[in-house]
Amino acid sequence: MDFDQLTLTEAAAGLSAGTITSTALTREALARAKANAELNAFVTLDEAGALKAAAAFDATGDKTKPLGGVPIVIKDNIEVAGLPCSAGTPALKDYIPKADAPVVAKLRAAGAVIIGKTSMHELAFGISGYNTAFKSGAEYGVRNAYDRALIAGGSSSGTGAAIGARIVAGGLGTDTGGSVRVPAALNGCASLRPTVGRYPQEGIAPISHTRDTAGPMAATMADVALLDRVIAGGDALAPADLRQVRVGIVKSMLVNLDADTEAAFQAAVAKMKAQGVTVIEIEMPRLAELDGQASFPIALYEAHDDLVAYLKHTGTGLTIEAVAEKIASADVKGTYDGLVIPRKLPAPDSSLVDAKPIYDAAIKTVRPALQALYARSFADNRLDAIAFPTTPRVAIPSDPESSSLENFGLFIQNTDPGSNAGIPGIQIPIALGASSRLPIGLELDGPAGSDRRLLAIGMALDGVFGRLPPPRLMRS
């Protein structure tokens, strides 16, 4: 089996047919994880637990289970029984949940072998993955699978890096404003941000109950669809007929692109058209304005009460102030000390004002207007999806500057509006940049509840774009 090209779907088929053992796959995944410690992809590697689960599957496992014996990874803000769940922050490094989060329980019931917990931007509050709380390599920050000098993206940084580096073929992240799609784009993997509420949110360290969701990340869209089916139920999907697909492009989402991203996106659109996809240009007036009025007010205000409730659930006795006191990463520390804890938001003149009235307006007026704009845009143009470059740039250098507010805004420019509207989005790897040789992704956002339609379109596009070549990394 060519581990560099192995997909979750192929691994599951091989295990079911008995052509490969779970022990062999799991040993290879663990060896690759250890050989690539410089990526900082893992906070916890559960070698003993994973090998025990793999041996049990090989001995008496149910070969009909959809993920029977397949090694996967879980982001470290999602609870896995018996493993630390740090949410990437020092105060929680010794918190060991007794039960799996419901999303993890579904994967485990389907036979998956969890090899470890992946590193992340601290408390999921950032897009770079530059976290100074944990490292297994020489430098801080989760590193890009294709170039260790660069960011892996965030906040589901380690899951993206582990899949991009061919350590595993799938796993779970979480997404509030782009956190499964940004690292998937920068590391060359596929992902789904599901419609909010499609997956249970319990047992996951939160930012915002309005915006948060777990999301599957994997080698291909077919693999993402497999993970989605295990978590949310439903029959196996067939790829969509691309001649029946209508996609809109919004010009305002094509700003701030680097040359590689612009060229790759235009080439991808041309390929989709050649396969019969109908592509039309549409206008979404006030999209950026409404997103800006909803985004930080909702996330920063809800982060306080949602984390307080989660800490109570952990039974650690920790207060939100105690967690904030130990935050290691300067960008996240500033956000919590300056805004989340005091319940403040920046005013246009840079002064700090009470967050509650701004939050109330965002929830009651702005977000419904944003959702209505999307619903109208999809309906009036009879669209299955809106297409755009997932991130406007390829990965940038990994250092403290990568976590600047400017970079944060830049990298979620296109992923954030759909997040605030609560609609689903898929990220598909489309190319390595012509000059950078770095992964570039295309996102398709669809109407609320259209997750399976999006996944079927993504599966058809797997065949159009193909797999990216693997990075040159340490092999076991």
CORPEDA-V640899 format. One record per residue. RES is the residue in one small letter. BURIAL is I if it has 16 or more other ideal C-beta (glycine too) atoms within 10 Angstrom, else O. D_LAST is the distance of its C-alpha to the last C-alpha in Angstrom with 2 decimals. Layout:
res:RES burial:BURIAL d_last:D_LAST
res:RES burial:BURIAL d_last:D_LAST
//
This chain:
res:m burial:O d_last:14.47
res:d burial:O d_last:13.10
res:f burial:I d_last:10.80
res:d burial:O d_last:11.55
res:q burial:O d_last:15.20
res:l burial:I d_last:15.31
res:t burial:I d_last:18.11
res:l burial:I d_last:19.33
res:t burial:I d_last:22.29
res:e burial:I d_last:20.46
res:a burial:I d_last:18.22
res:a burial:I d_last:21.50
res:a burial:O d_last:23.28
res:g burial:I d_last:20.80
res:l burial:I d_last:20.94
res:s burial:I d_last:24.70
res:a burial:O d_last:25.16
res:g burial:O d_last:23.12
res:t burial:O d_last:20.94
res:i burial:I d_last:17.75
res:t burial:I d_last:17.51
res:s burial:I d_last:16.77
res:t burial:I d_last:15.00
res:a burial:I d_last:12.47
res:l burial:I d_last:12.05
res:t burial:I d_last:12.10
res:r burial:I d_last:9.58
res:e burial:I d_last:7.00
res:a burial:I d_last:8.58
res:l burial:I d_last:8.68
res:a burial:I d_last:5.16
res:r burial:I d_last:4.94
res:a burial:I d_last:8.36
res:k burial:O d_last:7.97
res:a burial:O d_last:5.82
res:n burial:I d_last:8.67
res:a burial:O d_last:11.46
res:e burial:O d_last:13.67
res:l burial:I d_last:14.33
res:n burial:I d_last:16.31
res:a burial:I d_last:15.67
res:f burial:I d_last:16.23
res:v burial:I d_last:19.31
res:t burial:I d_last:18.47
res:l burial:I d_last:15.37
res:d burial:I d_last:17.04
res:e burial:O d_last:14.68
res:a burial:O d_last:17.79
res:g burial:I d_last:19.66
res:a burial:I d_last:17.06
res:l burial:I d_last:16.36
res:k burial:O d_last:20.16
res:a burial:I d_last:20.88
res:a burial:I d_last:18.52
res:a burial:I d_last:20.16
res:a burial:O d_last:23.53
res:f burial:I d_last:23.01
res:d burial:I d_last:22.04
res:a burial:O d_last:25.10
res:t burial:O d_last:27.76
res:g burial:I d_last:26.43
res:d burial:O d_last:28.57
res:k burial:O d_last:27.03
res:t burial:O d_last:29.41
res:k burial:I d_last:28.02
res:p burial:I d_last:26.85
res:l burial:I d_last:23.48
res:g burial:I d_last:23.33
res:g burial:I d_last:19.95
res:v burial:I d_last:18.15
res:p burial:I d_last:15.74
res:i burial:I d_last:17.22
res:v burial:I d_last:17.77
res:i burial:I d_last:21.20
res:k burial:I d_last:22.69
res:d burial:I d_last:23.97
res:n burial:I d_last:27.61
res:i burial:I d_last:27.55
res:e burial:I d_last:28.33
res:v burial:I d_last:26.10
res:a burial:I d_last:27.95
res:g burial:O d_last:26.86
res:l burial:I d_last:24.40
res:p burial:I d_last:25.68
res:c burial:I d_last:26.95
res:s burial:I d_last:27.47
res:a burial:I d_last:28.22
res:g burial:I d_last:26.52
res:t burial:I d_last:29.54
res:p burial:I d_last:30.20
res:a burial:I d_last:33.22
res:l burial:I d_last:31.29
res:k burial:I d_last:28.20
res:d burial:O d_last:29.66
res:y burial:I d_last:30.92
res:i burial:O d_last:29.51
res:p burial:I d_last:31.07
res:k burial:O d_last:32.33
res:a burial:O d_last:32.02
res:d burial:I d_last:29.74
res:a burial:I d_last:31.06
res:p burial:I d_last:32.67
res:v burial:I d_last:30.07
res:v burial:I d_last:27.29
res:a burial:I d_last:29.58
res:k burial:I d_last:29.88
res:l burial:I d_last:26.14
res:r burial:I d_last:25.82
res:a burial:O d_last:28.93
res:a burial:I d_last:27.39
res:g burial:I d_last:24.59
res:a burial:I d_last:21.72
res:v burial:I d_last:19.12
res:i burial:I d_last:18.78
res:i burial:I d_last:15.50
res:g burial:I d_last:17.05
res:k burial:I d_last:19.57
res:t burial:I d_last:18.92
res:s burial:I d_last:20.60
res:m burial:I d_last:23.68
res:h burial:I d_last:26.67
res:e burial:I d_last:28.85
res:l burial:I d_last:31.06
res:a burial:I d_last:29.97
res:f burial:I d_last:32.57
res:g burial:I d_last:31.02
res:i burial:I d_last:29.14
res:s burial:I d_last:26.95
res:g burial:I d_last:24.57
res:y burial:I d_last:25.62
res:n burial:I d_last:25.92
res:t burial:I d_last:26.85
res:a burial:I d_last:26.69
res:f burial:I d_last:22.97
res:k burial:I d_last:19.95
res:s burial:I d_last:16.61
res:g burial:O d_last:16.37
res:a burial:O d_last:19.15
res:e burial:O d_last:21.22
res:y burial:I d_last:22.73
res:g burial:I d_last:22.28
res:v burial:I d_last:19.63
res:r burial:I d_last:18.28
res:n burial:I d_last:18.32
res:a burial:I d_last:15.26
res:y burial:I d_last:16.90
res:d burial:I d_last:18.22
res:r burial:I d_last:17.52
res:a burial:O d_last:21.18
res:l burial:I d_last:22.39
res:i burial:I d_last:23.05
res:a burial:I d_last:21.16
res:g burial:I d_last:24.63
res:g burial:I d_last:26.03
res:s burial:I d_last:26.77
res:s burial:I d_last:23.97
res:s burial:I d_last:21.59
res:g burial:I d_last:18.46
res:t burial:I d_last:18.71
res:g burial:I d_last:19.15
res:a burial:I d_last:16.26
res:a burial:I d_last:13.82
res:i burial:I d_last:15.24
res:g burial:I d_last:15.54
res:a burial:I d_last:11.92
res:r burial:I d_last:11.12
res:i burial:I d_last:9.70
res:v burial:I d_last:12.82
res:a burial:I d_last:15.78
res:g burial:I d_last:18.51
res:g burial:I d_last:20.14
res:l burial:I d_last:23.32
res:g burial:I d_last:24.83
res:t burial:I d_last:28.48
res:d burial:I d_last:30.85
res:t burial:I d_last:34.16
res:g burial:I d_last:34.66
res:g burial:I d_last:31.51
res:s burial:I d_last:28.66
res:v burial:I d_last:26.64
res:r burial:I d_last:27.78
res:v burial:I d_last:27.31
res:p burial:I d_last:23.57
res:a burial:I d_last:23.08
res:a burial:I d_last:25.05
res:l burial:I d_last:23.32
res:n burial:I d_last:19.74
res:g burial:I d_last:20.74
res:c burial:I d_last:20.98
res:a burial:I d_last:24.00
res:s burial:I d_last:25.98
res:l burial:I d_last:29.35
res:r burial:I d_last:31.68
res:p burial:I d_last:34.01
res:t burial:I d_last:37.75
res:v burial:I d_last:38.43
res:g burial:O d_last:39.23
res:r burial:I d_last:37.27
res:y burial:I d_last:34.75
res:p burial:I d_last:35.91
res:q burial:I d_last:35.37
res:e burial:O d_last:35.88
res:g burial:I d_last:33.31
res:i burial:I d_last:31.96
res:a burial:I d_last:32.79
res:p burial:I d_last:35.14
res:i burial:I d_last:36.52
res:s burial:I d_last:39.12
res:h burial:O d_last:40.26
res:t burial:I d_last:41.81
res:r burial:I d_last:38.67
res:d burial:I d_last:35.58
res:t burial:I d_last:33.51
res:a burial:I d_last:30.09
res:g burial:I d_last:28.30
res:p burial:I d_last:25.52
res:m burial:I d_last:22.73
res:a burial:I d_last:20.57
res:a burial:I d_last:19.25
res:t burial:I d_last:22.78
res:m burial:I d_last:26.34
res:a burial:I d_last:26.48
res:d burial:I d_last:23.69
res:v burial:I d_last:25.64
res:a burial:I d_last:28.72
res:l burial:I d_last:27.10
res:l burial:I d_last:26.27
res:d burial:I d_last:29.80
res:r burial:I d_last:31.38
res:v burial:I d_last:29.82
res:i burial:I d_last:31.03
res:a burial:I d_last:34.36
res:g burial:O d_last:35.34
res:g burial:O d_last:36.85
res:d burial:O d_last:36.39
res:a burial:O d_last:33.64
res:l burial:I d_last:34.29
res:a burial:O d_last:35.05
res:p burial:I d_last:34.38
res:a burial:I d_last:37.51
res:d burial:O d_last:39.92
res:l burial:I d_last:39.44
res:r burial:O d_last:43.07
res:q burial:O d_last:44.15
res:v burial:I d_last:42.18
res:r burial:O d_last:43.95
res:v burial:I d_last:42.10
res:g burial:I d_last:43.73
res:i burial:O d_last:42.77
res:v burial:I d_last:44.20
res:k burial:O d_last:44.89
res:s burial:O d_last:44.63
res:m burial:I d_last:40.89
res:l burial:I d_last:40.28
res:v burial:O d_last:41.05
res:n burial:I d_last:38.96
res:l burial:I d_last:36.50
res:d burial:I d_last:34.71
res:a burial:O d_last:35.22
res:d burial:I d_last:31.78
res:t burial:I d_last:32.20
res:e burial:O d_last:35.79
res:a burial:I d_last:35.11
res:a burial:I d_last:32.18
res:f burial:I d_last:34.31
res:q burial:O d_last:37.35
res:a burial:O d_last:35.40
res:a burial:I d_last:33.98
res:v burial:I d_last:37.56
res:a burial:O d_last:38.82
res:k burial:O d_last:36.26
res:m burial:I d_last:37.33
res:k burial:O d_last:40.98
res:a burial:O d_last:40.37
res:q burial:O d_last:39.13
res:g burial:O d_last:42.38
res:v burial:I d_last:41.50
res:t burial:I d_last:44.63
res:v burial:O d_last:43.91
res:i burial:O d_last:46.70
res:e burial:O d_last:47.17
res:i burial:O d_last:48.41
res:e burial:O d_last:49.73
res:m burial:I d_last:48.71
res:p burial:O d_last:51.27
res:r burial:O d_last:50.56
res:l burial:I d_last:46.90
res:a burial:O d_last:45.58
res:e burial:O d_last:48.67
res:l burial:I d_last:48.35
res:d burial:I d_last:44.62
res:g burial:I d_last:45.33
res:q burial:I d_last:48.08
res:a burial:I d_last:45.94
res:s burial:I d_last:42.48
res:f burial:I d_last:42.57
res:p burial:I d_last:45.73
res:i burial:I d_last:44.13
res:a burial:I d_last:40.69
res:l burial:I d_last:42.09
res:y burial:I d_last:44.99
res:e burial:I d_last:43.17
res:a burial:I d_last:40.32
res:h burial:I d_last:42.80
res:d burial:O d_last:44.20
res:d burial:I d_last:41.03
res:l burial:I d_last:39.05
res:v burial:O d_last:42.05
res:a burial:O d_last:42.05
res:y burial:I d_last:38.31
res:l burial:I d_last:38.61
res:k burial:O d_last:41.47
res:h burial:O d_last:39.31
res:t burial:I d_last:36.62
res:g burial:O d_last:39.27
res:t burial:O d_last:37.89
res:g burial:O d_last:41.33
res:l burial:I d_last:39.88
res:t burial:O d_last:42.12
res:i burial:I d_last:41.06
res:e burial:O d_last:42.50
res:a burial:O d_last:40.35
res:v burial:I d_last:37.18
res:a burial:I d_last:38.37
res:e burial:O d_last:39.23
res:k burial:O d_last:35.63
res:i burial:I d_last:34.03
res:a burial:I d_last:31.76
res:s burial:I d_last:31.45
res:a burial:O d_last:34.65
res:d burial:I d_last:34.98
res:v burial:I d_last:34.73
res:k burial:I d_last:36.97
res:g burial:O d_last:39.57
res:t burial:I d_last:39.55
res:y burial:I d_last:40.06
res:d burial:O d_last:42.57
res:g burial:O d_last:44.51
res:l burial:I d_last:44.54
res:v burial:I d_last:43.03
res:i burial:I d_last:44.69
res:p burial:O d_last:48.11
res:r burial:I d_last:48.08
res:k burial:I d_last:48.83
res:l burial:I d_last:48.07
res:p burial:I d_last:48.70
res:a burial:O d_last:51.99
res:p burial:O d_last:52.56
res:d burial:O d_last:54.21
res:s burial:O d_last:51.10
res:s burial:O d_last:53.00
res:l burial:O d_last:51.55
res:v burial:O d_last:53.34
res:d burial:O d_last:53.29
res:a burial:I d_last:50.49
res:k burial:O d_last:52.29
res:p burial:O d_last:54.73
res:i burial:I d_last:52.10
res:y burial:I d_last:49.74
res:d burial:O d_last:52.61
res:a burial:O d_last:53.44
res:a burial:I d_last:49.82
res:i burial:I d_last:49.58
res:k burial:O d_last:53.11
res:t burial:O d_last:53.75
res:v burial:I d_last:50.89
res:r burial:I d_last:48.14
res:p burial:O d_last:50.56
res:a burial:O d_last:51.64
res:l burial:I d_last:48.06
res:q burial:I d_last:47.47
res:a burial:O d_last:50.75
res:l burial:I d_last:49.80
res:y burial:I d_last:46.63
res:a burial:O d_last:48.56
res:r burial:O d_last:51.29
res:s burial:I d_last:48.92
res:f burial:I d_last:47.17
res:a burial:O d_last:50.48
res:d burial:O d_last:52.72
res:n burial:I d_last:50.32
res:r burial:O d_last:49.19
res:l burial:I d_last:45.53
res:d burial:I d_last:42.46
res:a burial:I d_last:40.46
res:i burial:I d_last:40.49
res:a burial:I d_last:37.81
res:f burial:I d_last:36.58
res:p burial:I d_last:33.65
res:t burial:I d_last:31.56
res:t burial:I d_last:31.29
res:p burial:I d_last:33.71
res:r burial:I d_last:31.24
res:v burial:I d_last:27.62
res:a burial:I d_last:25.52
res:i burial:I d_last:27.30
res:p burial:O d_last:26.30
res:s burial:I d_last:24.96
res:d burial:O d_last:27.58
res:p burial:O d_last:30.55
res:e burial:O d_last:32.53
res:s burial:I d_last:30.18
res:s burial:I d_last:31.64
res:s burial:O d_last:35.22
res:l burial:O d_last:37.65
res:e burial:O d_last:38.07
res:n burial:I d_last:34.39
res:f burial:I d_last:34.42
res:g burial:O d_last:37.42
res:l burial:I d_last:36.08
res:f burial:I d_last:32.76
res:i burial:I d_last:34.50
res:q burial:I d_last:37.49
res:n burial:I d_last:36.86
res:t burial:I d_last:34.96
res:d burial:I d_last:37.47
res:p burial:I d_last:40.66
res:g burial:I d_last:39.33
res:s burial:I d_last:37.84
res:n burial:I d_last:41.30
res:a burial:I d_last:42.90
res:g burial:I d_last:40.55
res:i burial:I d_last:39.74
res:p burial:I d_last:36.50
res:g burial:I d_last:34.19
res:i burial:I d_last:31.18
res:q burial:I d_last:28.73
res:i burial:I d_last:27.48
res:p burial:I d_last:25.18
res:i burial:I d_last:27.46
res:a burial:I d_last:26.20
res:l burial:I d_last:24.50
res:g burial:I d_last:27.35
res:a burial:O d_last:29.20
res:s burial:O d_last:29.11
res:s burial:I d_last:26.44
res:r burial:O d_last:23.73
res:l burial:I d_last:23.01
res:p burial:I d_last:23.15
res:i burial:I d_last:26.69
res:g burial:I d_last:27.89
res:l burial:I d_last:31.15
res:e burial:I d_last:32.66
res:l burial:I d_last:35.30
res:d burial:I d_last:37.44
res:g burial:I d_last:39.78
res:p burial:I d_last:42.77
res:a burial:I d_last:42.41
res:g burial:O d_last:41.34
res:s burial:I d_last:40.15
res:d burial:I d_last:36.48
res:r burial:I d_last:36.32
res:r burial:I d_last:38.15
res:l burial:I d_last:35.71
res:l burial:I d_last:32.70
res:a burial:I d_last:34.45
res:i burial:I d_last:35.05
res:g burial:I d_last:31.42
res:m burial:I d_last:30.34
res:a burial:I d_last:32.78
res:l burial:I d_last:31.47
res:d burial:I d_last:27.87
res:g burial:O d_last:29.35
res:v burial:O d_last:31.16
res:f burial:I d_last:28.40
res:g burial:O d_last:25.32
res:r burial:O d_last:21.68
res:l burial:I d_last:20.67
res:p burial:O d_last:18.24
res:p burial:I d_last:14.67
res:p burial:I d_last:14.13
res:r burial:O d_last:12.54
res:l burial:I d_last:9.66
res:m burial:O d_last:6.60
res:r burial:O d_last:3.76
res:s burial:O d_last:0.00
//
